Amino acid sequence: MFAVASRLAIPPLVFALTFAGCGKKPVSTDQPTADQPITLSIWRPASPNDAWPEALSNYLSESGLTDTVKIEYKTLPAATYESTVIEAIANKRGPDIFTIPNDSLHEHGKKLVAAPATVVTADQIKKSYVPVVYNQVVYKNNVYGLPEAMQPLSVIINPALFAAQDIDTELPLSWKGFVRLAKKLTIIKDGKMVQSGLAMGTGSDVLDSPDIISLMMLQNRTTMTTADHGQATFHLPKSNDLKLFPGNQALQYYTDFANAKSSHYTYDPAVIGPAIKAFVQGKVAMLIGYPDLVSYFSQTKSSLETQVKSVPQLWSIDFPTAKDRTPSLSEPVEYVRYNIDVVSEQSANTKFAWQFLAGFDHSALPTGDDGSPFIANSDWFENRLAPQFARAWFVGGQPDKTSQTFRDMADAISKKGQSVSQAINAAAGAETTLLQGTPTR
């Protein structure tokens, strides 16, 4: 059995404080009182079944802050959230606390204020949260945000298409077994694909293709950048074996799913259509994406049944059990997406905002054991919790452009006929330009 830590390992918060010296604006020197409460504005992208209002209310009540702290909670449409926040901050009317994607710290770093060392330290982050969090919220030993629940890249299946071919929905955990299954689920009639077993292999047709390619490169132990993050290296050979190009291998494997000449051809976007749309239409048995796609599918087609499964690993056994544990079953490599809650450098109460954020600490929010960002005490084989094994790489200060670079890289191979080496070398050059243009604080 496993146990998940319920809170960030920091001392209990004391709110009768004098606030001074944090951020670029003068901060309030008053203690929060019923006569002079402190108001904190919190902005977040809108989401269905938002648990924040109730959790914040409960936290204020349990902490005895109901009469001394006022929360102005605001949600914005997800599609325009980022641009709205950026515009508001530029016009000096932004929130105290807001939310950014986990790969966007260096994109928005100059808008943020780090946590005071008396509130949260880098060492506390390392001890409390899974390793990927430290790598993404700590910069130059300063803490710039706290993580929310995590969503791992997952396999999403249409069980009706499995049943139609009398195939069990338990998925192999090795890529080799997974490919065999995808081939079985792919139906080609008269030379035309009518059902995709796995919609994957191109850039523009697969929603999360940049993350999937990153996952496969990391699983193949690709070194993505130099140690100083100044250059992309995912196109280079391993230093101890100059004939082995792990990034090229992963990219080849990914794009082969859309290559009619490949032994694991399972997706023809020209016939099947874009992966998400085709999945809703019942033309796709499996795709890889984030679990929140399930909500989208249910809203788009309420009768569509789905199941969410773990992504395959570079293991030698399709259905490993505890008895099969061998050195070949290395620790899993997962890829997760999550939000980071941050404090604006424009806040008039930056220290108090950080005190509040660290005290609230998301402990009242539902995460599910498989999405908790806190370190879990568990046997990794028996309880393979994705956040514990999540890895990420430094994409620089323009993550959207990095994603587009990866989409273009996959399409250059699958749609334009470029070789893997041509496409990956071009992508590495483009990414190096992005890395070298990353702003510093």
C-alpha positions, 0 to 999 in steps of 0.5 A: 500500500502507499501513502501520499503526503497531504501537505507541503512540509512547511511550518504552520502559517501565522497570519498576524504579520508585518508585511514589508520588502517583497516585490516591486510595489510597496506592500501593506504594513497592516495586519489583516483584521476584521476592520482592515481585511486583506483582499487577494484576487485569484484568477484561474482558467475556467474548468468544469466542476471547479472545486476551488471556491468551496476549498477556499471557503473551507480553508478560510473557515478552518484557518480562522481567516474568514473575517480578515481575508477576502478572496476575489475569485475569478475564472476566465475562458480557457481559450483566452485566459493567458492573453487576458492575464497578460494584458491585465498585468501589462495594464497594472490591474492583474491578480495577486495569484494566478495560474500558468502551465507547468512549462511556462515559468520561463515564459512568464518569469518576469511577471512573478515574484519568488516565495520568501525563504521564510515561507517556502524554500527549494529544499522543502519543494524537493522533500515534499513534491515529486522530482519533476516539480522541483525541476519546473518551479525552482529557478536559481534556488528560488521557488516561483510556484506550487503545483496542482493535480497532475494529468499523465499522458494516457492511452484513451480507448473506445472499448466498443471497438475492442468488443467488436473484434473480441479483444480484451481491453487490458493493454500491454505495458510494453511498446512491442505488445502495444503495437501488436494490439494496435495492428489488430485493431486497425481495419483495412478494406480494399486497400483503404483504412476504415478503422485506425487502431492507434491514431498517431504518427503525424504532428498536426493531426494528433492533438498532443503530438509534441508531448507524445514525441517528448515522452518517447524520446525521454523513455529512450533516454534521449538527452534533450538539451545541454546542461546549461539549456543553451542548445538542443541535443535531442538529435545527437548520438549518445556520448558513449555510443556515437552510432546510437541516436536515441532521439532519431529512434524515438521520432522514427518509431512515432512517425512510423504509425502513419507510414504505410510502408512501416510494420506498425502502420495504424493511422492514415489521417488523409482517410481517417481524419484528425485524431480527436474528431475521428475518435468521436466518430468511432473511427479510432480505437486508441489514441494517446492524450491527457485524461481531460479529453474524456470530458470533451468526448462526453460533451461532444458525444454523450453516448461515447464510452471511453476508458483511460489506461497507462502509456506503454513503456520500453519494457520486454514484458507485455503484462509484467507482474511482481514475479517478473521483476528483472533488471530489464524492467527499468523504472517507468518514464511518464509525461504529465501536464499540470498547472502551477499557481504563482504570485504576481510581482505587481501584488501589493501583498506579495508575502501575504499572497505567498503565505496564503498560497502555501497555507492553502497548498491545494490539500483540500482539492481533489487530486486522486492518488494517481494525480497527486504532486506529493511524493508517495511512499510506495513500491513503484512496481505495485503502485505505478503512480504516474507523477512519481516517474514524470520527466520533463525537459527545459523547453525555454521561454516560448513553449508554444513555439517549441510545440509547433517545432515538434509538430512541424518535425513530425509532419516533415517526415510523415507528410513531406517525405523528409528523412528523420535525420533531416527533420530532427536536425532542422528541429534541433536548430530551431529549438536551439534558437528558441533556447538562446532567446529565453529571457532571464530574470 
